[in-house]
Amino acid sequence: RGSGGRAAGARRAVLAVVHQPRASLLSLFDRMLALSEGRPAYVGPCGDALLAHFDALGLECPAHENPADHILDVVAVPDEVVGGDDAPDALEASTNSLARRKREARRVLD
């Protein structure tokens, strides 16, 4: 972490792909890149700056939620809702939720 890390001392770049890290693991990274639909949704430092970026977009991370889970919820939106045997009201609520999440993801990319 920071300039005291082993990789920094050896002047080496370390690239890691971590899917859904827990909060304690995310805090070990200096910088991150979050992609949505193949486009950068966030590039920058982890920690407070990451959360401040999404806060500024009106997409605050709820208290006691893993920031990594929150960011994934914002940027990773499925293309469709599969209805199955859900009641019509549940399917409509799910469809409305999907539409809202797609609008939020577009705000992040704009």
C-alpha positions in Angstrom: 0.0 0.0 0.0 1.3 3.4 -0.9 5.0 4.1 -1.4 6.0 1.6 1.4 4.7 -1.4 -0.5 7.1 -4.1 -1.8 6.1 -3.5 -5.4 6.6 0.3 -5.1 10.0 -0.2 -3.6 11.0 -2.5 -6.5 9.5 0.0 -9.0 7.0 -2.6 -10.3 3.4 -2.2 -11.2 1.0 -4.8 -10.0 -2.3 -5.4 -11.7 -4.9 -7.5 -10.0 -8.4 -8.4 -11.1 -10.6 -8.9 -8.0 -14.3 -9.6 -8.4 -16.4 -8.6 -5.4 -13.7 -8.0 -2.8 -14.7 -7.7 0.8 -14.2 -4.2 2.3 -11.0 -5.0 4.1 -9.4 -6.3 0.9 -10.5 -3.3 -1.2 -8.8 -1.0 1.3 -5.4 -2.6 0.5 -5.5 -1.3 -3.1 -4.2 2.1 -4.0 -6.2 2.6 -7.2 -9.1 0.9 -9.0 -10.8 0.8 -12.3 -14.5 0.0 -12.4 -16.0 -0.8 -15.8 -19.6 -0.7 -16.9 -20.5 -2.0 -20.4 -16.8 -2.0 -21.2 -16.4 1.7 -20.4 -14.7 3.2 -17.3 -17.2 4.1 -14.6 -14.5 5.1 -12.1 -10.7 5.4 -12.3 -8.9 6.6 -9.2 -8.0 6.0 -5.6 -9.9 3.6 -3.4 -11.4 4.6 -0.1 -13.0 8.0 0.6 -12.4 9.3 -2.9 -14.2 6.3 -4.5 -17.2 6.8 -2.3 -17.2 10.6 -2.7 -17.3 10.1 -6.5 -20.5 8.1 -6.4 -21.9 10.3 -3.6 -21.5 13.3 -5.9 -23.6 11.4 -8.5 -26.4 10.9 -5.9 -25.5 7.2 -5.6 -24.4 7.1 -1.9 -23.2 3.9 -0.4 -25.7 2.9 2.4 -24.2 2.6 5.9 -22.8 -0.8 6.8 -22.8 -1.9 3.1 -19.6 -3.2 1.5 -18.4 -0.4 -0.8 -17.3 -3.0 -3.4 -20.8 -4.5 -3.5 -22.4 -1.1 -3.8 -20.2 -0.1 -6.7 -21.0 -3.4 -8.5 -24.7 -2.8 -7.9 -24.4 0.6 -9.6 -22.2 -0.3 -12.6 -23.2 -4.0 -13.3 -26.7 -3.9 -14.6 -28.3 -7.0 -16.3 -29.7 -6.6 -19.7 -33.1 -8.0 -18.9 -35.3 -9.4 -16.2 -36.4 -13.0 -16.5 -40.0 -13.3 -15.4 -40.5 -17.0 -14.7 -43.5 -17.8 -12.5 -43.3 -14.5 -10.6 -46.6 -12.7 -9.8 -47.3 -9.9 -12.2 -46.7 -7.3 -9.5 -43.3 -8.7 -8.6 -42.3 -8.9 -12.2 -43.4 -5.2 -12.7 -41.4 -4.2 -9.6 -38.4 -6.1 -10.8 -38.7 -4.5 -14.3 -39.0 -1.0 -12.7 -36.0 -1.7 -10.6 -34.0 -2.7 -13.6 -34.9 0.4 -15.5 -33.9 2.6 -12.5 -30.5 0.8 -12.2 -29.9 1.3 -15.9 -30.6 5.0 -15.5 -28.1 5.2 -12.6 -25.4 3.3 -14.6 -25.8 5.7 -17.5 -25.4 8.7 -15.1 -22.1 7.1 -13.9 -20.8 6.8 -17.5 -21.8 10.3 -18.6 
